[in-house]
């Protein structure tokens, strides 16, 4: 089949690379325009663009795909049989969805209809789910609501954060996609309608999504922290500076004062980290980054900062 591939970040680049390795006939690639990044604000290519250039694939980077007759014409000239979308970053309009013979399919990192939206892996972790998964479905005009062609659950380990879980889920997605494409070409792939009544949503995150409320339980804060790595990262305030939390875990330490205020530092374990009181239970900070500094273990942080028991991390 003649494939047009829409995607932008590293997980999408990995899927594109897998398609090319299996000799998939990729006739065109669409990715987001180059963006300024870093302190120097230099233009940076998306990971998908890097793969496309390396393999000499036709490449388009429209600012918008909706109401863009030129882009529609270019895409139509490629005579695609199917479109594959992986974390592209724009909503694809019906006029584009209708171009390929087999329509467009999307790789979505949840067990749809659960966690429709932009951040399914992150919200699965925030909500304390025990499993995530990969769903390949046909794109429709309604967000993440098209019929399902294939689906596979992926267990969430206690050590997973959004970064590691995303890689696991899309690793499964690559294999699922490669096994599905011959069925689509033969007209043998199922199209199973989603049950909209069971839909839940995973809205876009922003920097404030990571703000820690110490009045919540230690488990809730730990789940939030896992869901915020690598971005936007859970954060609190330490001595007037933002403190970013990369790894934390609930702890049960005998002898701690149960009446401590949420956010109060109640113990310092030099070989492990800082223990903070929460609304329910206590939380051990294991890995962190103080504003202006480097990401490090809490053990290393303690060697350079005289942290006091009784200090408070505000909400």
C-alpha positions, 0 to 999 in steps of 0.5 A: 500500500502507498502510505502517507505518514503524519507525525512529529515527535520521537515516538512517531519517528520510531514508528516511521523507522519501523515502517521503513525497515519493513519495506513499507511503501511510504510515499510522503511524510507530513510533520510540523514546521520547524520550531525555535528551541533552546536558549539560542532559539535556533530552528530545530527539525522534528524527529520525523523530519530527520527520518524523512530527510535521511531516507529521501522521502517527500516531505511537507510541513504545512502551518495548517492542514485545514482549509489548505487547497495546495496541501490537499492537492499535493497530498492527492497527487501522491495517490495514497492508499492509507494515511498513518497518524502518530502524534502529529499535532494538528486535527486532520479535516474530513477533506484530507481524511477522505483522500486515501482509499483506506482512510487514515488510521491513528495510533493512540496510547490508551485503551479507547474509549478511555482517555481520548485526547492529547495526554492519555499516558500522562492521565493514566498515571495521574489517575493511578491506572494499573494498565495503559495500552495501544489502540489503532483506530480509523480517524473520524471528525470527532476526537479519537472516536472512530472505529477500532481496528486493533487494541492491546493492553500494556501493564503499568509498572510501579517504576513507570513515568510518562516517558518510559510508559510512552516508549513501552506503549508505542513499542507495542504499537509498532508491532501491532501496526505492522501486523495490521497493515496486510489485513487492511490491504486485504479488506480483512481488518475489523472496524469495531465501533467505540462505546461513547458512553464509556469515554473518558478524556485526557486533556492537554497539560500545561505548566500549572498542571504540575503544581503540587498540592501537599494537602492531597495524599502521598499516593496522589502526589506520587502519581502526579509526579510520574505523569508529569515526567518529562514535561511539565514536571511536578513542582513546588517551592523551596526557599522561594525557588521552584523545585521540580520533582522527578521521582518520589514515593510514598513511605511509611516511617514509624515515629513520624508526627502524624499532626505535621502540616501538609508540605512540612519537611519531617525527616531527612534520610541522607542516603535516600532523600527528604520526607515531606508530610502530605494530606494523607501519609508521607512522601520521600523525594528521591530525584529533583531539580532546583531552579537554575540547577541540574537534575540530581538525586536528592542525596546529592542535593542534600550534600550541597543544601542544609535542609532543615526539618520543620521547613515547609514547601508551600502549595 
